[in-house]
Amino acid sequence: MATFDSESAAHIHRELHSHLPSESALRVKALESLVVERGMVAPETLDAWIEAYSEEIGPKRGALVVARSWIDPEFRQRLLADATATITELGYQGSATGHLKAVENTPEIHNLVVCTLCSCYPFSILGMSPIWYKSAAYRSRAVREPRAVLSEFGVTLGPDVAVRVWDSTAELRYLVIPQRPAGTDGWEEEQLAALVTRNAMIGTDRDLMVAAV
Amino acid sequence: MDAIHDLGGKQGFGPIDTAEPDEPFHHGWEARMWAIARTSHAPDWTIDWWRHSRERIMPEDYLTRPYFDQWAQNYLACFINSGIFTLDDVVAGTANDSKSPAVVFSLEQVLAASRDQCRNFSVSIPDEPRFTPGDTIVTRRDITAAHTRLPQYARGRGGTIRAHHGAHVFADASAAGVEEGQHIYSVTFLAVDLWPEASDRRDEVILDLWESYLEPA
């Protein structure tokens, strides 16, 4: 039974600090050996989860949702009203998307998502989070100097654009809906989805590039 | 608690490594760790206890060891705390008590399990919400040494209720093993009310905060 005792957790971490090998791969190997030995999971099942998050569950899901929101106003309304229900229609619900909220960029507003306290991220719709999203540099600075952070990602906001930073402090998770780029009238959903970058759905990208296709 | 994890607004970090390759995993062990996290827990853990345990990683390790390396350490710590494994088992890499091997899941079964991991944290409670959108609030100035999701940079600050989301499992209690619901709100803070150097009055920072963090302004 978990003790739920903070000092016990701190004590165990100090012991692990002294006793675990320094190499990350060896630490994870020790953990895998123990959970497999106890019958919690089979190694082949771990392989299947890795395949799922490498091939099936990734930012292409979010990109499809964004593209559909550009061409289907009724879908967009539902997405903005209840993103969890709307992605569930596509079978995209899963880890950390039980309370998903879509927030839309406009010519006057730029949205940026961060988790300053840990690293919360809507995994089932965006896949694995980038290392920078979990870094102390991003977590500390995104709430305080978002424009400087954006400029490191090559995004310069015009003087008439306000920044709205969403700090994921509870179980709500955020998906930024970037603006549809000009020059894409009549494009199919798949073509549009190919324009949508993962960073645009976090908010560290803004003007999607048509020329990139 | 005011530990190293509470990074919002801390100065001196950066720049950000924006040139990272796009692949989902950068090392094999990261992928193994993520897959273990999707499948292997003790039944008595809560997500908030797990988060709090991670906050108790030594500060120097928290700032320097790779992210999924810290996950491995925290899974081991939580298993030890729950009495599932001992420190000796962890050091040896075996508990010498093999159980029946687990059933193997196919990719299709894993994708179904992934959909099932969509968790709703809503709780039905009898209390009426204390605030409605548009209300002005001030956040609590002080916290305890226990787990909380009210970051340091947003304590003792004035904000405006943006949305009410009903009641959710209260993280501070859940980290202590107690499941109780509490009303939760998205609260808008003006950047100029948080940061001395902020100058654009349109810039906002929005946090999701439980009712007990808030008082009427």
Interface residues (C-beta under 8 A of the other chain):
Chain A: M1 A2 T3 F4 D5 S6 S8 A9 A10 I12 H13 R14 E15 L16 H17 H19 L20 S24 A25 R27 V28 K29 A30 L31 E32 S33 L34 V35 V36 E37 R38 G39 M40 V41 A42 E44 T45 L46 D47 A48 W49 I50 E51 A52 Y53 S54 E56 I57 G58 T84 T88 G91 Q93 G94 S95 T97 G98 H99 V114 T116 L117 C118 S119 S124 G127 M128 P130 I131 W132 K134 S135 A136 A137 Y138 R139 S140 R141 V143 R144 P146 V149 E152 F153 G154 A162 V163 R164 V165 W166 D167 S168 T169 A170 E171 L172 R198 T204
Chain B: M1 H5 D6 L7 G8 G9 K10 Q11 F13 G14 P15 I16 D17 T18 E20 D22 P24 F25 H26 H27 G28 W29 A31 R32 M33 W34 A35 I36 R38 T39 S40 A42 D44 W45 W49 R51 H52 S53 R54 R56 I57 M58 D61 L63 R65 P66 Y67 F68 D69 A72 Q73 N74 Y75 L76 A77 C78 F79 I80 N81 S82 G83 I84 F85 L87 D89 V90 V91 G93 T94 A95 D97 S98 K99 S100 P101 A102 V103 V104 F105 S106 L107 Q109 V110 L111 S114 R115 D116 Q117 C118 R119 N120 F121 S122 A145 A146 H147 R149 L150 P151 Y153 A154 H165 H168 V169 A171 A175 A176 G177 I184 S186 A191 L194 W195 D200 R202 D203 E204 V205 I206 L207 D208 L209 W210
